[in-house]
């Protein structure tokens, strides 16, 4: 197995991009491990925020947060407002904002850079510029032919955008769990 010192630039960039993608996926897949049983945490919710309330009988309610009191939580659903008694609430979660567009742009930029670097590296090797000793008369020492870079940049850029768009972000964040 090659060490990091002997990896080509393109291979090193690809490895760094993979590590970044997996670490982002792991970080965004985690929920709040510091679950709190404090009803006071629900005061941080703003009216209109989408919430999911799971009751002790495992029935769940999805809607927009309206208000909070010591006796219960009120949410608005398509059928109207509903106030759920505090004693029956098992947990409350709020929905985070999706970042698909941002992730797609980051993936496209990273993929395009990776495609450009790999394409230029492939041109350097394929067209004989890597170990050229004969000089310009034999096609050595001339400008590189960016054929692979012109193909790799948009293709790998689109692949990066697709990967970025499907990365899980947002999700549900638990704000209350009954003791």
C-alpha positions in Angstrom: 0.0 0.0 0.0 1.3 3.5 -0.9 1.9 6.0 1.8 0.5 9.5 1.6 3.9 10.8 0.5 4.0 8.7 -2.7 0.4 9.4 -3.8 0.0 11.5 -6.9 -1.6 14.8 -6.6 -4.9 13.6 -8.2 -5.1 10.6 -5.9 -4.4 12.7 -2.8 -7.1 15.2 -3.8 -9.6 12.3 -4.4 -8.7 10.8 -1.0 -9.2 14.2 0.7 -12.5 14.7 -1.0 -13.7 11.2 0.1 -12.7 11.9 3.7 -14.5 15.2 3.7 -17.7 13.7 2.2 -17.8 10.9 4.8 -17.0 13.1 7.7 -19.8 15.5 6.7 -22.2 12.6 6.3 -21.3 11.3 9.8 -21.6 14.7 11.4 -25.0 15.5 9.8 -26.4 12.1 10.6 -26.0 12.6 14.3 -28.9 13.7 16.4 -28.6 15.6 19.7 -27.1 13.2 22.2 -27.7 15.6 25.0 -31.4 14.9 25.2 -33.1 17.0 27.8 -36.2 16.3 29.8 -36.8 20.0 30.5 -40.2 21.4 29.2 -38.5 24.8 29.2 -36.5 23.8 26.1 -39.7 24.1 24.1 -39.6 27.9 24.7 -36.8 28.1 22.1 -39.3 27.1 19.3 -40.6 29.9 17.2 -44.3 30.0 16.0 -44.6 28.5 12.5 -41.7 26.1 12.9 -42.5 22.5 11.7 -42.6 20.1 14.7 -43.3 16.5 15.3 -44.9 15.5 18.6 -44.9 11.9 19.7 -47.3 10.9 22.4 -47.0 8.3 25.1 -49.4 6.1 23.2 -47.0 6.3 20.2 -49.4 8.4 18.1 -47.7 11.3 16.4 -48.7 14.7 15.3 -47.0 16.7 12.6 -47.7 20.4 12.2 -46.6 24.0 12.8 -45.8 25.1 16.3 -48.3 27.7 17.7 -47.8 28.1 21.4 -46.6 26.5 24.7 -48.1 26.6 28.2 -47.3 24.6 31.4 -50.3 22.4 30.5 -49.4 21.5 26.9 -48.2 22.4 23.4 -50.4 23.7 20.6 -49.7 23.0 17.0 -51.5 23.9 13.7 -52.4 21.1 11.3 -54.4 21.1 8.1 -57.5 20.2 10.2 -56.9 23.1 12.6 -55.2 23.8 15.9 -54.7 21.1 18.4 -53.5 21.4 22.0 -51.7 18.3 23.3 -51.5 17.8 27.1 -48.0 17.9 28.6 -48.5 14.8 30.6 -49.1 12.7 27.4 -46.2 14.1 25.4 -43.3 11.7 25.0 -41.0 13.8 22.8 -41.0 16.9 20.6 -38.7 17.4 17.6 -38.3 20.3 15.1 -37.3 20.0 11.5 -34.0 21.5 10.4 -33.5 23.4 7.2 -32.4 21.4 4.2 -29.1 22.4 2.6 -29.3 20.5 -0.7 -28.6 23.5 -2.9 -25.6 24.5 -0.9 -24.3 20.9 -0.7 -24.8 20.5 -4.5 -22.7 23.7 -5.2 -20.0 22.5 -2.8 -20.0 19.1 -4.5 -19.9 20.6 -7.9 -16.9 22.8 -7.1 -15.0 20.0 -5.4 -15.8 17.6 -8.3 -14.8 20.1 -10.9 -11.5 20.7 -9.2 -10.9 17.0 -8.8 -11.8 16.4 -12.5 -9.5 19.2 -13.6 -6.6 18.0 -11.6 -7.1 14.4 -12.6 -7.6 15.4 -16.2 -4.4 17.5 -16.3 -2.5 14.6 -14.6 -3.9 12.1 -17.1 -2.9 14.4 -20.1 0.6 14.8 -18.6 1.0 11.0 -18.4 -0.9 9.9 -21.6 0.6 12.5 -23.9 4.2 11.8 -22.8 5.0 14.9 -20.9 5.8 13.0 -17.7 9.2 11.6 -18.7 10.0 13.6 -21.8 13.8 13.9 -22.6 13.8 14.1 -26.4 12.8 17.8 -26.7 10.2 19.8 -28.7 11.1 18.2 -32.0 9.6 14.9 -30.8 6.5 16.4 -29.2 8.2 16.9 -25.8 8.3 20.1 -23.9 5.3 21.6 -25.7 2.1 22.7 -24.0 0.0 20.0 -22.5 -3.1 18.8 -24.4 -6.0 19.3 -22.0 -8.3 16.7 -23.6 -8.9 14.8 -20.4 -9.3 17.9 -18.3 -12.0 19.2 -20.7 -13.9 16.0 -20.2 -13.1 15.3 -16.5 -14.0 18.8 -15.2 -17.7 18.8 -16.1 -18.3 15.1 -15.7 -16.8 14.8 -12.2 -18.3 18.2 -11.4 -21.8 16.9 -12.1 -21.1 13.7 -10.1 -20.0 15.9 -7.2 -23.1 18.0 -7.5 -25.3 14.9 -7.4 -23.4 13.5 -4.4 -23.8 16.9 -2.6 -27.5 17.0 -3.3 -28.2 13.7 -1.8 -26.2 14.2 1.4 -28.5 14.0 4.4 -28.8 17.5 6.1 -31.5 19.1 8.0 -33.4 16.2 9.6 -35.3 16.2 12.9 -33.7 17.6 16.1 -35.2 16.5 19.4 -35.8 19.4 21.8 -37.8 17.6 24.5 -38.1 14.0 25.8 -40.3 13.2 28.8 -38.4 12.0 31.9 
